[in-house]
Amino acid sequence: MYVALTKKIVLVIYFINLVNCIFCQNLVKNPSFETTSSIKSSELEAISGWELSYFSANIFSAYNECGEEEKHCTSVPYNYNGFQYARTGSNYAGIFILKEALQTRLIDSLQKDSLYYIEYYVSLADSSDCTIWQLGAAFTKEPLKYNSLHTEVIKCNPQVYNTANRFIPFGKKWMKICGTYKATGREQYLIISGFVSPAYEIRKYKEPDSRNRLYIYFDDVLVKKVPVEFEIYSLDTCIQEKGETIVLENLLFEFGKAQLIEESKPELLKLVSFLKEYPQINVKICGHSDEVGNESFNIELSKNRANTVKTYLVENGIMLERIETFGYGSSKPIVSTKFREQQQVNRRVEIVIN
């Protein structure tokens, strides 16, 4: 599920140029939900370029005036789900994830075997008491029809998924989700939703007695064709932002120890190569454990594993002052669960790019 470390980090530089490319047209007609045909309407049908016939999404706008007693206020920054400013402009959209979706017809159909870059920003509403990472985007040749009674999960196979275990954070931050897709040809529609049945979703809860409410805002949707000169860099990747966390893939330790297993070396060599190529970048190495066992032992073990990674980097030519290490034990789980088989995602080493 994880994208290789090199893809995740190195391609930032190339894709910054792609996103800012003035010759690359955004195929999304109204990407930040600013153009409205009816300011008073909260439904997405009022937004030129977006469809809501079956999806019950809302538009939140600074131009929507709400009375003090209005229960379904869709204004900005105050609305019935809490408080949030638009990332850009005055408007943004919102849906109850998994059973609602955003859908738009693209300006042009996708061309066969061409590569396309997609990004969009999400933010968790204050009313949400849990969060997920399982968001995706699907490109289709026909519009998706949906049961307006919201009794089913959105049925569609997304081609571009959010990075595994990269949860939408609680709070006011807008988080970018992005990736690339090689078109089969003539795709005309973009659908953004959860695309996962409750049996397979992984949720992180704010409180133990949470009500399972999950509402997500969306803003600044971008779909661009990748120029040929960028395609060699454009594997299944996302532009990572400064300070974002990356889980090291295939980093394995001996059970209960801080000693690396030999199969882990290729992953660390990728990190060494990247840090040598970009000497201005520093990293934080964060060790985490699951909740099994004694917590003081887990804290020490996670700290030692982070230090093992640091030692490897230094021995391979990375300056010591560029590296910080932290051991958190089980205090920052990705998922909170009593089931041991689900605890494995909590046992990890993360890199934070500075």
C-alpha positions, 0 to 999 in steps of 0.5 A: 500500500505504501509508495516507495520512499524515493517516489514520495520525496524526490518527485516533489521538485519535479511536480512543483514545476508541473503544478505551476505549469502555465501551459497545463490546463486544469481539466476541472471546470470550477476547481474551488467551487467559486462559480455559483448559479444560485448563491442562496442554494447550499446544494452543489447543483448550484455550482457550475461544473459540479453535479449533485443529482444523486450525491447530496453534497453541500456548498459552503460559501461566505455569501450565504447568510444564516440566521442565529437559529438556522440549524443547517447554515452553510456559510463560511467560516461558520456553518452547521458543522463548525468553523472553517475558512476556505483554503482559497477564495470564499467557497468549499464543498462538503460531504458525509464520506463513504455514502456521498461523493463529488462528481464533475464532468471534465473539460476534455476527455482523457487521452489514452496512455497519457499520464494525468496528475490530480490533487485536491485538499480536504479538511475535517469538519469540527462536527467529526468525532473520527477520521479516516485515510481511505479517500480516492478519486475515480476517472470514469467514462460514464457518470456515476448514478447513486442511490439518493437515500444513502443506503449504500457505499459509493460503488466505484473503483478509484484509480488514485488513492490517498497514501495508506494510514495518512489520516486526515488530521483533526483541526483546521488544517487543509491536507493535500491528497494527490497522485497520478493516473495513466488513462485508458482513454475517453474518461470524462468524469471525476468522482471523489469519495471514500469508496470503501465498505465499513467492513474494510475501513479503518477509523481513528476516533477522537474519543472512546465514545465517539458517535461515528460522525465523519464530515469532510470539506473539499477545496481546490481540485486539480487535474492536469495532463503531465507533459511528456518530459515529466513522465519519467518522474511521474510514477504513482506519487504525491507531492509531499508538503514540508513537515509531512510524515512518511512511513518508511516502507519495508523497514524491519527489525528483529523481534523485540530488538533494535537490530535491522534485518538485512532486507531493510537496507535497500529502503535506507539506501534510498533515504541516504541517496536522497539526503546526499542529493538534497543537503539542505534538507534535515529529517526527524526520525520517529520510532513507534510501537504498538500497545502490547507489552510494557510501555517503558520498554516500548518507549526505549525500544522505539527510541533505540530503533530510531537511533539505529536508523540515524546511525546507519545514515551517519555511517553512510555519509549523512551529517549528524546535525541533520538528524533528530530522533524521537521514541514515542512508544505506543503514545501515537497510534495510527489506529486504536484497537484491541485486536492484535492483528490490527496493531501492526500498522502502529509498529513503524519508523517515520521520517519527517522532512524539515 
